[in-house]
Amino acid sequence: MNNALRPAALLALALTSPALAQTTPATPSAAPLLSVRQDAKLGPILVGPDGRTLYLFTKDGPGRSSCTGLCAVAWPPLTATKVPARVAGIRGQLSLIQRADGEPQVAYNGIPLYYWKDDTKPGDTTGQGVQSVWFAVNPGPTVQLGRAGTLGSVLTGPNGLTLYTFAKDTAGVSNCTGTCAVNWPPLLVAQLPTRGTAVRGSLETLIRPDGSRQVTYQGKPLYYWKGDLKAGDATGEGVMNVWSAARP
């Protein structure tokens, strides 16, 4: 396996017999299998049983869909007759909400999930940022608290891997690009980062040169290290005297 892709590979969950579905599913699935795909610009995102990207609508409320009529034609809801099982690697709560037409819709942490009509195959993310109210769904929490051997408490990403800061960065600015970003993959999100209950510091984002959105903690950009293979690893600590595990 390519070392640079290991953090992403640990996040991604294999799809079971993926097949391209109709833009608007004819009937709800019994219990659709959701999984996670690592996107080069959006970070880890939820995908449906056919591998297509799932989106949230910022005008929805908790447990309530505001997308009906023509909206639901453009943004077909992910419907199901049973609550999907929470696949290993997806933290957060899956549930069903009742739509205005009576159909049950799958929700993640209370957020209703949708497809986008113009995504025609797995890997498409053309619905990202539409009208500034539609965004791909990142599994969360984005940043949480973990432990790494003798270092003690460290910040970790949604996959449990240790996060790092770069001494050559400045507040809100990443100076790790090109080969550096291959070795130290930035922690990316589609919209806004979420925090674990034990994470107290400020979480924000910056826009990288390629347009991706990187998470910052207390103004410091956050990264993975290609050499960390599992939760608890912190082999990037002290590399070249400029990389440090991010601490709460």
N, C-alpha and C positions, 0 to 999 in steps of 0.2 A: 504494500500500500504506500502511496506517495505520502511522505511525512507531512507535507504542507497541508494535506487534506484531512489529516487524522481528526482534528477537532470537529470538522463538519461530518466526517464519517461516523463518529461516535454519536452525533445527534440524529442522523438520518435513520429512519426505521424502514425496513423493507416493506414494499407493498405486496399484497397477495393477489396474484393474477390481475394486474391492472388492465383495464380496458376503457377506451374512450366512451363516455356516456353521452346521451342526448343532452343538448343545452338545457332543456327543461325536462327533468325526470318525469315519466308518466305516472308512476306510483311511488309512494315512500318506500325506502328500503326497510327491511325488518330491523336491522341494527348495523348501520354502515361502519366500516372500519376506517377510522381516521389515523393518519400518520404524520410524520414530520419530514420535510425536505429542506435541505440547506440551500438557500438562494444566495448567489454571489453578491447581490446588492441589498437584499432584504433580511438576511440572516435566516434563522430557522423559522419556517412558516408551516401552518397546518394545511394539509391537503386532504381531499375527500377520497373515497374508495376507488375512484377512477384516476387518482393522481393529480387532479386539477386543484388549483389554488382556492382556498377558502378566504372570504372577506368578511369584515364587519362594517356596519353602517353607524356613523357617529350620532345620527339622529334617533337611533333606537335607545330605549331605556332598558334597565335590567329586567330580563325576562319578558320583554315586549318588543315586537317587530312593528316598525312604522313603515315598512316597505310592502305595499300592496298594489293591486291593479297593474298598471304599466310598469311600475317600478319592479314588481316581482317577475315580470316578463324579462326585463333586462338583467335582473339580479335574482335568478332562481334560488329560492331557499333550499337548504339541505334538509330534507324531510325524512322522517323515520317513524316506525311504529313502536320501536323499543329504544331505550337509552343505550347508546353504544358503550361497549366495554372500554374502560380506560386502559389503553395499550401501554405497556412499560415504556417509559421515556416521555410520556405526556403527563406533566403535572397539571393540576387544575381539575375542575369539576365539569363533567359532561352531563347534560340534562335535556329534557324536552320542554318546549314552551308551546302554548296554544296560539296559533295564528287566528286572525279575524275570520278566515274562511273555515276554521275548525281543524285545519291540518296541523299535526305536530311537527315542530321544527327543532332541529338540534341546536343547542346553545353550549358555548364554552365559557365557564365562569359567569353564566348568565347572559352572555353576549350571543345573540342570534347569528348563525353562520349562513353565508350565501356563496354561490358561484357567480361568475360574470359571463354574460352571453358571448363576449368577444374572445374569451379564452377557449381555444379549440383543442388544446392538447396539454398533457402534463408538462409543467415547466413554464407555461405562459403566465405572465403577471400583468397583463395589460389593464387590469382594473385598479392597480395600485394608484392611489391619489386622485382618482376621478372625482371632479368637483370638490376636491379637498374634504370629502366626507366618507370616502370608501378606501379601506386599507386592508392589506393582507394581515392575517392574524398570526402573531408570534406567540408560541407557547410561553408560559411564564411560571414563576417570576423570572424576569430578565437577569436580575442580579440577586444573589442570595448569599447566605453565610455558610462557609464550610470550614474544614480543617485540613491542614497540610503538614503532617509530621511535626517536626520540631518548630516549624514556623507558627504553629497554633492557628488562630482564626484568620481566614483569608476570604476575599470575595470570590465567588464562582459564578459562572454563567448558567443558563438554563440546563445545560448538560452536565453540570457538576464539576467541570474542569476549572482549574485555578485561573484567575484573571491577573493581568500585569499592567504596570505603568512604565512609561519610557521617560527617562530623565531629560532627554533632549526635546520633549514636547513642551509647549507652553499652554497656559490655561485656555481651553477650548480650541486648541489647534494641534492636529496630528502631523508630526514630521516623519512618520514611518510610512513610506510608500514603496512601490515597486517590489524589489526582492525582499526588502524589510517586511512588507505586509504579507508576503508569502510565508516567511518564517514566523511572523507574529501576526496571525489573522486578527483583524479588528472585530470587536463585538458589535454586531450590526442589528438594527431593528427596522421594521417597516413604518412605525409611527412613534409611539412614546414608550419608554422603558417602564417596566413594573418592578417592584422590589419585594424581597422576602420580608417577613415580619421583623427579622432581627437587623435589617439594613436601615441605618438611620440617616446617612449622609445624602446629599443632593444628587439626584440622577437627572442628567440632561442629555442632549445629543448635539453633535456637530455634523456638518456636511463635508464629506471627504471629496477630493478632486474628481472621483468618478461618479459623484452624485449620491453615493450611499450614505446612510445615516449611522454614525458611530456613537455608542453610548459613552458618556463621561460620568465619573464619580468625583464629586467635589471639584469639578472642572478639569479633571485629568482623564484623557482618553484611555479606554480599556482594551486590552488585547489578550488573546490566547498565545500559547507557545507551542510550536509544532512538535516538540519533544515530549510533551505531557500526553500520556495515553489513557489515563483513568483518573477518576475523582481521587483527590488526595495527593496526586503528583504535583510537584512544584520545582521541576528541574530547570525552569527558566530563572529562578531566583539568583540574582547577582551576575547574570551573563553580561560580559564586557563591562561590568560595573555601572551599567546604565539601565538595567531591567530589574524591577522589583515586584514581588507579589503584592497585589492590591490588598490593603488591610482596612477593616472597618474603622 
